[in-house]
């Protein structure tokens, strides 16, 4: 295959759409009292989108680099026996790991609106505060002095023991963490937060005072994981530890979906699979992947590729911050080989890190992830990334690294989740998936 000149990965595609469609980027009214608009960080309405379109080579490399960094970050969340977290290993370059989706949150009295990244594999919320050294200049941070309801958390508070690496040099609780290629120093604080029209008093979060690196979301992060300081844990009486999200298709011109908090308006008829709990990766939403079907054929994959093992971190997680699904090597190889087998003698080529690309129509209609009690059937738009002209299609999945913690971890990522309502019910330990047009 010759050099594809019209290949537009996600960032470039979104930028081109923003020039061809007039969009209203004013904050819309809440969809309902507990539903927020979910924006892609690269959407035309996001202040964090790239200002200029990248070449196809750079776009492919950037997406792959971001996913590689995301996996590296996920590996740092594996708690060692001592209870400490493993620091990431530098690779000789700065690692960036920005989450993909953002929501509007209002913090303080009077309210200060921030576009916070949502992350299903993180717990505590944190925002850059006024005077932060090393924080991004892209967007204004939170001003504690301007909020009448802001108060620091004392060293003796229970929340101080729930943050990573707590420190108590003074009366106020502080902590340090590593996020992607960045380090963060913050003080623990409480203030009112409003999500859609729900007001949550005394929400505990980190107020960033110092940061290094470029991985920190510009206006902070809202953790949707399972830990004690996550949104679901802090609002269990309000939302009953239930939320769902719907990620729009990448062809959507507005590229916005929704984050729905609490049991109201959640889908009733929805297939579910049990959530598995890993005490060594307590933030993650593990599920039991049993097999994968390519077209009508169940691919021959050894059960060990899907086995859940808390001690090693092995198993399958649903993650909102990784773009392309990653499968452990035996599973990915089997899926890729079956796709190529169904394509017969069609010439296969590579594009960046994608190793299965075609310039003829792909004849595989669906790929199905078979979870315990739930099948997630993907149409082509959920497993093929195409050139803007539609002449080049690549299997939008990747093989897990050969070594390290993530060599045994399958990650079901956002590209494969698009136009699906993903329901997470922590209290009842179940995860549901239903088809939905998310735009």
N, C-alpha and C positions, 0 to 999 in steps of 0.2 A: 504494500500500500504506500502510495506517495505521501508526502507531507500534507496533512489536512490543513487547508488554509481557512476553513470556515468553522472550525471547532470553537464553540463558546461554552466553557464550563460555567458553573453557577454564578460566579462573581461577574464575569463579562456579560452573561445573559441578562442578569438583573439590571446591570448598568444600561444595556442597550434598550431594555424595556422602559427604563425610566425616561429615556429621551423620546420614546415614541408614544407615550401615554401621559396625559396630564392627570396627575393624581392629587387628591386632597390629603395633605399630611397634617392637618390639624387634629388634635386629640379628639377622637370620636366620643360620643356619650357611651357610658358603660353598656355592654350588651345586656346584662341584667345585674342584679346587686352583687353577684359573686363571680362574674365572668369578665376577664380582661382580654383585650386585644393582644395577640402575640405576634410581634414583628420579628422578621429575620434581620440580623445585624447588618446585612448587606442590602436590605431592601431600599427602594428609592426614598422612603420616608425616614430612614435611619440616618442620624448624623454621623454614624461610625462607618458608613459605607466607603469603599475606596473612591477617591475623587477622579481617577482616570482608569480606563479599561486596560487590563493587562494583555500581553500577547498570550496566545493559547498555551505556549510552552510554560510561561510563568504562572498562568492560572492553574494549570494541572499540577505543577510542582508545589504551588502554594497550598492547594487543597490537600495534597498528600502530606506536605510538611505539617500542616495544622493537625491532621489526623494522627500522624506519628507522634506529635507532641502531646496530643490528647491522650493517647495510649500511655505515653511516658508518665503523664500526670496521674492517670488512673492507677498506675503501678505504685506511685508514692503513697496511695491511700491504703496499701496493705500494711496493717499493723503488725509489727514484730512482736515476738513473745513478751518483750519488756513493756509493750504498750506504746512505745514510741513509733514514730512514722519514719519510713525509709526516705532518705533524701534522694532526689533525682540525680542521675549521673550526667554531668555536662558532656556534651558531644563536640565541644570545640566551637560552638556557635550559639547564639541566643535562641532559646526555645520559646516560641509563642504558642499560646493555647487559649485563644479567646472563645468563649461560648458563642453559640450560634443565634440564640433567640433572646429577645428582650421584651420586658413589659413595663408599663408606667406604674410607678409606685409613688405615693405622696407621704413624706415623712415630716413630722414636727408640727408645731403650732406657732404661727400659721404654717400651712403645708408647703413643703418644698418638693416639687415633682422631679423625680429621677427616672431615667430609663435603665432599669436594672436587668442584668443578664439572669436568666433562669437556668438552673443546673440541677438535673435529677440525681446527680452523683455527689452533690455537696450538701452540707448541712447549714452551718451558721451563715446568716446574712452579714455583709459588710459593705460599707460605702466609703469613698474617699472624703475626708473632711477638710474644711477650710484650713489652709496652711500646710497641707500634706506635702512633704518633701519627696519629690520623685514621682508624684501622681501625674496622670495624663492631663495635658492642657486642652484636650479636645472638648471637654464638657465641664461645666461648673459642678463642684462637689457640694456636699451638705454642710451647712453652717450651723453648728451647735448653738452658737451665741444668739442666733436669730430665732431659736425655738424656745418657747416658754415651758415646754413640757420635757425638755431634754434633761437627763440626769445620768451621771456615770454610775457604773456598777462597782460596788465595794469589793475589796479582796475577800471578805468573809462570805460573800454571797455564794449560793450553790452553783450559779451559772459559771462562776470563775473556774470551777473544776471541770467544766464541760467544754472548754476551748482548748485548742492545741497549744502546747508549750506556754501555760499561763505564767505570768510574772507579777510580783507584787512589790515593786520597789517603793511604792507610796501607798496611799489609801485606795487608789483606783486600780482595778484589775486590768492588766495588759496581757497581750499574747502575741505570738509570732507564728507565721505559717508560710509554707511554700506553695505557690500556685503556678503550675507550668514552669516557666523559666524565671519567675519573679519571687521575691521575698516580700513579706508584708509585716509591718509592725503596727499594732492597733491597740486602742483602749476599748474595753467593753462598756457599752452604754445601753440605755433604754429610752425609747420615745414612742409616740403614737405613729402608727403606719396605717395608711388607707389603701386598700386594694379594691378596685372598682368602687363600690360605695360602702364596703365593709370597713369600719373603723376598728382598729385593734390597738388598745391602749397598752403602754408599757412593753413594747416589743423589744427584745434583746438582740443587739447586733454589734458588730465591730466598727469602730470609727477609725479609719486608717490615718495614721500620722506620718508614716514613712513607707516608701515602696521602691524596689529596684526592679529592673527588667521591664518588659513590654507586654506581659501576659494579663495584667490586671484589667478587667472590664472597666471602661472609662467612668461609669457612674455606679459601679458596684455590682453585687451579686446577691441574688435571692435563692437560698438553698432549698431544694425540694426533696432532699434525701431523707433518710430514716433516723438520723441522729437526734439527740435531745434538744438541740437548738435550731432544728430545721423548722420551716414554716408549718409543716404538718404537726410537729410535736408541740410547738408553742400555741397552736390554735386548735387543739384537739376538741375542745368543748364547742367551738364555733363550726368547724368544718368536719368533725368526726373522723379526721385522718383520711379523708377521701379527696382526690383531685383527678382531673383528667386534662389532657391537652390534645389539640388537633393541629398538626403541622400541614400547611398548605403545600400544594404541588409546586415544584420549582418553575413551572411554566406560568404560574399565576402572576399577573401584572402588578397586583398590590402586595403579594407575598406576605400576607398576614393571616394568622389563624386565631385560636382562642385558648385560653387557660381558664378552666372552670373549677372553682374551689367549693368543696362541700358536696353533700349528697343530692341537693336539689338540681333538677334538670339533667341529671346524668342518664345515659341510656339504660333502659330497663332490660331489653332483650340483647344481651351481649355475652359472647363466649368468654370464659375466664380460665385462667391457669393459676395454680398456687404460686404465691411468692415464697421464695426460699430465703432463710436468714443465715448470713455468714457473719459471725461475731468478729472476724478479723477484717472484714470489709463491710462494716455495719451500715454504711451509707447506701450501698448498692441495691438495686432491685434485681435480684437473681430470679430466674425462672428455669423451668426444666424443658430444654429443647431435646426432643426425642429423635427427630430425623428431618430430612430435607427432600422434597420432591421436585424434580425438574420436569416440567410438563406433567405427564401421568406416571412417571417412573420414580419410585423411591430410590434415591442414590445409595449405593453401598458404602456406608460410613461406619467405622468401628464405634461401638458404644462409648469407648473411653474418650472419644473426641468431645462428647457432651457431658461426661460424668461430673457431678457436682462434688467438689472437695473443698471444704472450708479451710483446711490446713494449707493448701497450695494456692487457693484463689480460683481454682478451675471451675468451669461452668459457663453459664450464659447470662448476660445482663442486658437490660434495656437501657439505653443511654441517649439523652437528647443532645449531647455536645459533640459526638462523633458524627461525621457526615456519612461515610460509607461503611457498611457492615464489614466486620472483620471476623473471619472464621479461622479456627485452629487449622494448621496446615493439612492434616488428613481430610478434614471436611471441605475446605476450600478446593483442594486438588480434585476431590471427587466431583464436586459441583461443576467446576470449570471443565473438567474432562467430559462430563455428560453434556454440557452445553456445546462443546466442540464436536462431540460425537453426533449430536442431532443436526449440526450444521454441515455434516458430510465433508465434501471436498472444498468447501468455501475457504478462501485464503484468510488465515488468522494473522493479526498483527498486534502490535503494542502501541500504547499511547501513554507516555509517562510511566506511571506505575500500574496502569491497567494492561493486563497481559492477554486479554481476549477481546479483540476489536474486529469488526467486519464492515465492509463497504457494500454489502448486500443485505436485504431484509433478514432479520433474525427470526428463525422459525420456532423458537421456544416461546409459547404463549404466556406461561406463568412459571413462577418458582414459589414453592410453598414451604414455609417454616412450620414444622409439626411439633407443637408444644403439648405438654400433658393437658388434655381436655380442650385444646384450642388449635385450630389451623389458621395460619396467617398467609393467605394466598396473595401473591404480588403480581399485578399486571406488569407489562414491560416498562411502563413509566417509573416503576419502583425498583427495577433492577438493571435498566439500561440507561446510560448517559449518552445523549446523541449530539451530533453536530447541529448547528442552527439550520443547516440545509437538510438535515435528516439523512445524509448519505453515509455517515459514520456512526456506528453504535458500539459501545464498549460495556462489558460486564462490570457494573459499578460495585464491585466487592473486592476485598483484598485478603491476603493470607496473613495470619498473625505472625509476629516476629519469631524467629527460630529459637531464641533463647530468652530467658528472663521470665518474670511473673506473667506477662501477657501472652506468652507462647501457649498457655493453656486456657485462655479466656476468649470466649465468643462474645462479640459486642453487636447487638442489633441496633443499627444507627438511624439517623434522622432521614436519610434519603429513602430508606426502606419503610419508614413510618409515615411518609407523606400521605395525606388524604386518608388517615386512619385516626379514629378517636382512641387514645390510649388511656384507659381508666386504671388508676392505682388506688386500691383500698387497703391501706396499711393495717387498719384495725382488724379486718377479716382475712388478711394475708392472701389477697388475690389480685391479679392483674387481668384486665379485659381489653380486647381489641375489637373494634367494629369499623366497618367502612363508613366513611363520611366525607362529603365534599367540604373541605376545611376553609376555603377562601371566603 
